[in-house]
């Protein structure tokens, strides 16, 4: 059995990982989906402390997986919990060597990272927006359930933080959904190559692909990390 920590992004709560937690359990792993409180800390290290307090006392050498903007928190969380491997689920990878915050990177060219359609949209206010950008690969029953897990998480202070942790410090797997309508697949490919030194693992699906295909997602992580 292995331990897996799941860190949700800024558009979905920890409940969005329910199917993935079950898929890991079927493979003999214990997955802990943690809450990232909106505006809960002013630094990645602060969020790492909040996450660590939610985890089992007997957690040992976990794999930590983070989705979307919570990739900015992943290196700090991984260090705090003694992780052995990081998994980036369509996640933002900080420009550590360039010492640019996410905001600084976006100011240079916002369309390099994000789809022009996505900028300015709020999936928490409009289920059509959530369905189009986050869950367009889901069947109807899954979509209905997924829409109940949509919520915004304010990480604005983290967006302005100069990265303190090298995301390439630990071994990484980058899972790249080829039909993502929020983050641009070409940006994710370059981030995996240039900032993590890995070849991304392509999967069919949209930005929150693990919701529509939890078994496939668990299989990829199981095969590459255990």
C-alpha positions as CSV (number, residue, x, y, z in Angstrom):
1,X,0.0,0.0,0.0
2,X,1.1,3.5,-0.7
3,X,0.1,6.9,0.5
4,X,-1.2,9.6,-1.9
5,X,-2.0,13.2,-1.0
6,X,-4.4,15.0,-3.4
7,X,-4.4,18.8,-3.5
8,X,-7.3,20.4,-5.4
9,X,-7.0,23.5,-7.5
10,X,-8.7,26.8,-7.4
11,X,-12.0,25.9,-9.0
12,X,-13.0,22.7,-7.2
13,X,-13.2,21.4,-3.6
14,X,-11.6,18.2,-2.2
15,X,-14.9,16.4,-2.9
16,X,-14.0,16.6,-6.6
17,X,-11.4,13.8,-5.9
18,X,-14.0,11.3,-4.5
19,X,-13.8,9.1,-7.6
20,X,-10.0,9.2,-7.7
21,X,-9.8,8.3,-3.9
22,X,-12.0,5.3,-4.6
23,X,-9.9,4.3,-7.7
24,X,-6.7,4.4,-5.6
25,X,-8.4,2.3,-2.8
26,X,-9.2,-0.4,-5.4
27,X,-5.4,-0.5,-6.2
28,X,-4.5,-0.9,-2.5
29,X,-3.4,2.7,-1.9
30,X,-4.6,5.2,0.7
31,X,-5.4,8.6,-0.8
32,X,-6.1,11.7,1.3
33,X,-7.9,14.6,-0.4
34,X,-7.0,17.7,1.6
35,X,-8.8,21.0,1.8
36,X,-7.0,24.1,0.5
37,X,-8.7,27.0,2.4
38,X,-9.4,30.0,0.3
39,X,-7.1,32.8,1.3
40,X,-5.9,30.6,4.1
41,X,-2.2,31.5,4.0
42,X,0.1,34.2,2.6
43,X,2.8,31.8,1.3
44,X,3.2,28.3,-0.2
45,X,5.0,27.3,3.0
46,X,2.0,28.5,5.0
47,X,-0.4,26.4,2.9
48,X,2.0,23.4,3.3
49,X,1.5,23.7,7.1
50,X,-2.3,23.8,6.7
51,X,-2.2,20.7,4.5
52,X,0.1,18.7,6.8
53,X,-2.2,19.1,9.7
54,X,-5.0,17.3,7.8
55,X,-3.0,14.2,7.0
56,X,-2.8,10.9,8.9
57,X,-0.2,10.6,11.6
58,X,1.2,7.4,10.0
59,X,1.7,9.0,6.6
60,X,5.0,7.7,5.2
61,X,6.9,8.8,2.0
62,X,3.8,9.8,0.1
63,X,3.2,10.7,-3.5
64,X,1.7,14.2,-3.6
65,X,-0.5,15.2,-6.5
66,X,-1.7,18.7,-7.2
67,X,-4.2,20.1,-9.7
68,X,-4.1,23.4,-11.7
69,X,-2.9,26.5,-9.7
70,X,-2.1,24.4,-6.7
71,X,1.0,23.3,-8.6
72,X,2.4,26.5,-7.1
73,X,2.0,24.9,-3.6
74,X,3.2,21.4,-4.6
75,X,7.0,21.7,-3.9
76,X,6.4,23.3,-0.5
77,X,3.8,20.6,0.4
78,X,6.0,17.8,-0.8
79,X,8.9,19.0,1.3
80,X,6.7,19.5,4.4
81,X,5.2,16.0,4.3
82,X,8.4,14.2,3.2
83,X,7.1,13.2,-0.2
84,X,9.1,10.9,-2.5
85,X,7.4,11.9,-5.8
86,X,5.3,14.8,-7.1
87,X,2.5,14.5,-9.6
88,X,1.3,17.5,-11.6
89,X,-2.3,17.2,-12.7
90,X,-2.6,19.8,-15.5
91,X,-0.8,22.0,-13.0
92,X,1.0,25.3,-13.0
93,X,4.8,24.9,-12.5
94,X,6.5,27.9,-11.0
95,X,9.4,29.6,-12.9
96,X,11.9,28.9,-10.1
97,X,15.1,29.6,-12.2
98,X,13.7,32.7,-13.7
99,X,12.5,33.8,-10.2
100,X,9.2,35.0,-11.6
101,X,5.9,34.9,-9.8
102,X,2.9,33.7,-11.6
103,X,1.7,37.3,-11.9
104,X,5.0,38.4,-13.4
105,X,4.8,35.6,-15.9
106,X,1.2,36.4,-16.9
107,X,2.0,40.1,-17.3
108,X,4.5,39.2,-19.9
109,X,2.1,37.1,-22.0
110,X,-1.1,35.8,-20.4
111,X,-2.1,33.9,-23.6
112,X,1.1,31.9,-23.5
113,X,-0.2,29.9,-20.4
114,X,-3.9,30.3,-20.6
115,X,-6.5,29.9,-23.3
116,X,-7.9,33.4,-24.3
117,X,-11.4,32.0,-23.8
118,X,-10.6,31.1,-20.1
119,X,-9.3,34.5,-18.9
120,X,-11.9,36.4,-17.0
121,X,-14.4,33.5,-16.7
122,X,-15.8,32.4,-13.3
123,X,-17.0,28.7,-13.3
124,X,-18.4,29.1,-9.8
125,X,-21.0,31.7,-11.1
126,X,-22.0,29.9,-14.2
127,X,-22.5,26.1,-14.6
128,X,-22.2,26.4,-18.3
129,X,-18.7,27.9,-18.0
130,X,-17.8,25.1,-15.5
131,X,-19.1,22.4,-17.9
132,X,-17.3,23.9,-20.9
133,X,-13.9,24.5,-19.4
134,X,-13.6,21.9,-16.6
135,X,-15.8,18.9,-17.3
136,X,-16.5,18.8,-21.0
137,X,-15.2,15.2,-21.2
138,X,-17.6,14.0,-18.5
139,X,-20.8,12.0,-19.1
140,X,-24.1,13.6,-17.9
141,X,-24.3,11.8,-14.5
142,X,-20.7,12.7,-13.7
143,X,-21.2,16.3,-14.8
144,X,-24.1,16.7,-12.5
145,X,-22.1,15.5,-9.6
146,X,-19.0,17.5,-10.5
147,X,-20.9,20.8,-10.7
148,X,-21.8,20.4,-7.0
149,X,-18.0,20.4,-6.2
150,X,-17.2,23.7,-8.0
151,X,-15.9,26.5,-5.7
152,X,-13.3,29.2,-6.0
153,X,-10.2,29.1,-3.9
154,X,-8.4,32.4,-3.5
155,X,-4.6,31.9,-4.0
156,X,-3.9,35.5,-5.0
157,X,-1.1,36.0,-2.6
158,X,0.6,32.8,-3.9
159,X,0.3,34.1,-7.5
160,X,2.4,37.1,-6.4
161,X,5.0,35.1,-4.5
162,X,8.4,34.6,-6.0
163,X,9.0,30.8,-5.9
164,X,11.2,29.6,-3.0
165,X,11.3,25.9,-3.9
166,X,12.8,24.3,-7.0
167,X,9.9,22.2,-8.4
168,X,12.5,19.8,-9.9
169,X,14.0,19.0,-6.5
170,X,12.0,15.7,-6.4
171,X,11.1,13.2,-9.1
172,X,8.0,14.3,-11.0
173,X,5.3,13.0,-13.2
174,X,3.3,15.6,-15.3
175,X,-0.1,14.3,-16.5
176,X,-1.2,16.5,-19.4
177,X,-4.9,16.4,-20.6
178,X,-4.7,16.9,-24.4
179,X,-8.1,18.6,-24.6
180,X,-7.6,21.2,-21.8
181,X,-9.5,24.4,-22.5
182,X,-8.0,26.4,-19.6
183,X,-4.2,25.8,-19.5
184,X,-2.6,25.6,-22.9
185,X,-1.2,22.1,-23.7
186,X,1.9,23.6,-25.4
187,X,2.6,25.6,-22.3
188,X,2.3,22.6,-20.1
189,X,4.6,20.6,-22.3
190,X,7.3,23.3,-22.1
191,X,6.9,23.6,-18.4
192,X,7.3,19.9,-17.9
193,X,10.4,19.9,-20.1
194,X,12.1,23.1,-19.0
195,X,11.0,23.3,-15.3
196,X,10.8,19.7,-14.3
197,X,13.0,17.9,-16.8
198,X,10.4,15.3,-17.6
199,X,8.3,14.3,-20.6
200,X,4.6,14.9,-19.9
201,X,2.2,11.9,-19.9
202,X,-0.7,12.7,-22.2
203,X,-4.2,11.6,-21.3
204,X,-7.4,12.2,-23.2
205,X,-9.6,14.8,-21.3
206,X,-10.2,18.3,-20.2
207,X,-8.8,20.4,-17.4
208,X,-10.4,18.4,-14.5
209,X,-9.8,15.1,-16.4
210,X,-9.5,13.1,-13.2
211,X,-13.3,13.7,-12.5
212,X,-14.4,12.1,-15.8
213,X,-11.7,9.4,-15.8
214,X,-10.7,8.6,-12.2
215,X,-9.7,5.0,-13.0
216,X,-7.5,6.0,-15.9
217,X,-5.8,8.7,-13.7
218,X,-5.2,6.3,-10.9
219,X,-3.8,3.7,-13.3
220,X,-1.3,6.3,-14.7
221,X,-0.1,7.3,-11.3
222,X,0.0,3.8,-10.0
223,X,2.1,2.6,-12.9
224,X,4.6,5.5,-12.8
225,X,4.9,6.2,-9.1
226,X,4.6,2.8,-7.3
